[in-house]
Amino acid sequence: MLTLSSTIEYWPMRESFEIARQTMTKLPLLAIRLTDENGVSGHAEAAGVDYDGETPASMAAQIEAVLHELQVDIPSDELNRLLPSGGARNAVDCALWDLRAKISGAPAWKSAGLARLDTVITAFTIGLGSANETRQKARLASNMPLIKVKVDRQRHLDIVSIVREELPKARLILDANQAWDIGLLETLLPQLQAVGVELIEQPLPGNKDESLVHLQSPIPIAADESCSDRTTLSSLAEKYQAVNIKLDKCGGLTEALKMISMARELNLDVMVGNMCGTSLGMAPAFLVAQWAKWVDLDGPLLQLGDRPFPMEYFDGFIQPPSPELWG
């Protein structure tokens, strides 16, 4: 029998963070601790999927409802039966990975089939803002090798051009968060290619992406909001060239690892992303990053605070998490 401790937290952002669908000044998180009968605990957090209506309170209620059926060695199929893909299952699954690592003494990365953990380069995100704000943010990110630029229907090529002007050597990816239509995408593609954009995330709404089937894009396009768990991958393969795997969407590290295998079978490149969060949320995703072509785990860089034993970030490079943090 496992016992649960859960806490709803609010983490202030370093500055107002705007994307196409919302502006955030603080991030609500659910932090949980699962403890076995010997007093050993596993920790995790979840931001959930806000655009699907998830909140820390709703995720906590989901977990409480199935707590009596949770066990340290619960099979993944059984956990999937108890909890749908989303933040609640992410929190439980990642807490169980941490708990099993502490019980067995075998680190989570080894249990995931990795020979070691390597340092990775993460994207650093520049949120939406005015031209002057974008220029200032770009200058402050001059040490970052990979930049992710948030865009919307009105602000796109202009701010990308500003970022490129300020950061001529940086790699660039864009995230439209479903704000474009196919006409705008086709119009912008040649110009975005000319400034060196190497990936575009979710340009079209998920329910209007059928037009991507016939698009011959010179830039790979990644499914983000359209991609949740393995059940969505087959339908994405003919529209997208990559998928953004986020633990909060797919329901944890276990599902994410299975998605990597399936994405490879479908010839889809893998990106690992985040819904913001602290180092506790980035740590399990760091394992996914070992297989990813693009890594976007900059959540702690966008917030004022972090957990004890935080992950180390330096000039866009992330060091592996310490076992004191997770796994």
Secondary structure, 3 states (H helix, E strand, C coil): CCEEEEEEEEEEEEEEEECCCCEEEEEEEEEEEEECCCCCEEEEEECCCHHHCCCHHHHHHHHHHHHHHCCCCCCHHHHHHHCCCCHHHHHHHHHHHHHHHHHHCCCHHHHCCCCCCCCEECCEEECCCCHHHHHHHHHHCCCCCEEEEECCCCCCHHHHHHHHHHCCCCEEEEECCCCCCHHHHHHHHHHHHHCCEEEEECCCCHHHCHHHHHCCCCCCEEECCCCCCHHHHHHHCCCCCEEEECHHHHCCHHHHHHHHHHHHHCCCEEEECCCCCCHHHHHHHHHHHCCCCEECCCHHHHECCCCCCCCCEECCEECCCCCCCCC
